[in-house]
Amino acid sequence: MTDPEKPAAQLPKKEPALWESYGSFPVWMLKLIHALTPNFLISKSPAPKRKLPQ
């Protein structure tokens, strides 16, 4: 069975244009920040959470 709420063919996500905004930031500024940030500062996994004393 197919779910009636989901479309049969999902469209690929479109990347926002350079002059649009993503949230409250302009896309051009986000691309500039990404280009200037060194690769070792960009992490794919979040830092582990510390456990609070009980």
N, C-alpha and C positions, 0 to 999 in steps of 0.2 A: 504494500500500500504506500501511497505517497501522502505526504503531509500537505493539506491544502493551503497552509499559511506560507510555506516556503516555495519560491519559484523553482521551476524545473531546471532552468539553466541560470546559474549564478553568474552575474557579470563580474569581470575582474575589477579590482579596486583601481580607481583612477587617481594618479598622483596629482596633488594640487598644483596649480600654475604658480609661477614665480611671484606674481603680484597679488595672489590671494593670501588669506591668513589662515593659520592652523591654530585654533583656539584664539588666544589673544596676541600671538606672535605672527609677524609677516613671514611668509615662507622663505623669502630671500635672506632674512636674518638667521633663520634656523639653518639654512644651507651654508651660510658663511661661518657660523659657529661650528658646525660639523666639520667643515674643511680645515679650520684652524686648530681644532682639538687633536692632540696627539693620540695615536691608536692605543697606547697603553692606559690612557685615562678612560677610554670607552670600554665599559664592561658589559657583558651579555647577561650576567646573573647578579641579582642583588646581594648586598652584603648580608651575612647571617645575622639573625636577630639575637640579641642578648636575652637570656632568661632573667626575669626579675626575681629577687629573693622572695620567698613565700613567708 
